[in-house]
Amino acid sequence: MKNILLILLLAICYQSYGQNSYRIEKCIWNYTKPAEYISRVDNFEKDIKTGEDYVKKQNEGTTLSTDDKILFSIAKTDSLQMNIVLASYKDNGNIERFTLKGYAEKLGEYFKVNPKNDDPKIIVTVKVNEMLIDETKFYLIRKTINYTEQNYSYSSDYYVSEIQGKEFSIAVVYDNEADKLKIEKSILESTFE
């Protein structure tokens, strides 16, 4: 009997190790970050400011959301500017205006033309796909930028859904297949309660 209790306790500890729960209104999202990834807690303000400046530069007159709730930001321990994941939620005004599918398609079109760059040596591809994560509908907008002369490419994935009347998103940037697979697995195995 003691062995069974010990095994049960170890199983519970093992399962919960690394897993965090995040509240989106009344919904709980359970997420386990990939191995070798660490939390980035000191860069939120800087990251938000950088993002705001970028969007304003690309599109004059664009208004930005002011109610974003950042759940977490993680990065691989050896590269804090690449191989990162950021999860957040905000008001769902764009989803109400365009529907979830329409909004995802609009984001895909936006990603195709931004950043504004007419360099023929840079190949940009964008794909929009519908998917389920724990029976919740998401759209994945994947943008890949290939610098042909440098033989270098990176991708940014944007998962978007509507959870509890909020726009829930997970933004990912990676530059290699191994990290892509680790991050993708962690997102696809996440659950909602």
Secondary structure, 3 states (H helix, E strand, C coil): CHHHHHHHHHHHHHHHCCEEEEEECCEEEEEECCCCEEECCCCHHHHHHHHHHHHHHHCCCCCCCCCCEEEEEEEECCEEEEEEEEEEEEECHHHHHHCHHHHHHHHHHHHHHCCCCCCCCEEEEEEEEEEEECCEEEEEEEEEEEECCCCEEEEEEEEEEEECCEEEEEEEEECCHHHHHHHHHHHHCCEEC
